[in-house]
Amino acid sequence: MARQETMVQLTEELRRALDQEASLRGVSRSAIIREAVTQYLASSKQASIAEAIVEGYRRIPPGTPDEWGDLAAQVDAATDETLQRLRAEERARGLEPW
């Protein structure tokens, strides 16, 4: 990937801290700055995605009936039907209910 030079103005204190970190890690200032910017942008993107997900749940809370119907009621009905079938099978085999 091609790189372009970008000028960044830093305070003397920040430049010293950057130089110290670069020296400790054995890399250039540019490498530290690239890594920091990459991490910041990724974190910012993740925060935006998380906020969009949260906003979606605020607009339509879980369990809210939609065009597909009331999912919780469908699950309850399916569970009841399954339990009735199991009880009928147990009775047909002569098993006593618990």
HELIX and SHEET records of a PDB file:
HELIX    1   1 GLU A   12  ARG A   25  1                                  14    
HELIX    2   2 ARG A   29  ARG A   59  1                                  31    
HELIX    3   3 LEU A   71  ALA A   92  1                                  22    
END                                                                             
